[in-house]
């Protein structure tokens, strides 16, 4: 009898607990569904910043002092202003040189003309107003633009994807291997916001607002020429599809004007460098200075740098073979249903920016950072709904953050892997 009573008591306890657990699960589900989309993104973004901040603090705690770069075990603020952050800080304080620095052989060396002016001058202006110093204010500005990008990226993707897929794409953006850039003294976060705004306006055909957006974007990160190619291809596709998607004369003129404006803005900064320094090739000579330690002195020959870099990293002819295979896989990916679902504008941007990188950039450790404007492709990667798939991707992102910080951000005495 006692055993029966005990069994009955245990069963009753289980029955009493089960509704409580089920009720809790139902309440959580209801609360989640009632949570505004923007609050979900804010929570995702805050969680991602906690992760990235923890990793930055870990690497800062083991950072050895490097003369002229960083002290031993620096604070988070100091550690967030390394590398290009130092260049931007210098620009905010002193502007750009009127004479290009040269080495003993008369070759142009690394200098401030490689960096666009909008981000450092914005932070400088805010610093004058608020009196907040650069090491604190510059990362804060990056965080604000990072959150703004996440919110607008979601709205952009909702044009093509459902809520769950768009939210996961935003999560991938927030936790991506290079996402610590969203909280350091770099212009990438601001550039990502302006790019997202430009694409969002293009999708909604708000052409007038694209004018200031393109102008700011082209002077924040070097994306003006890629934007011009995007708009040029968009114009052609719209004209070819005008029977099914009307292309009024007003939109034809607006699209053509925006493409021309983007092209002009793409060449504006090299033109300003020419006017100030008196050297027609001031900007390109400055950019070439960063690849000289790898392949020596040379000229900017479009579409050759990636083959040079691949051969430098992997040897001849293996490097070129691997690059061709990689490019073929990337081209094939555009025929996947997930990519085609993203819409014309996002796909054209991906193609255009890819061609721009192939034309002018040399692959090195900073290439990971230069891949950031491809983040709209996360909308394709985020479409599968498997929980295991999504958890695995987030885990890979966390491992990637650790690897990127270890390779590119952490400094040793002879570091040749700048971010």
Beta strands, then each sheet from edge to edge (+ up, - down):
end
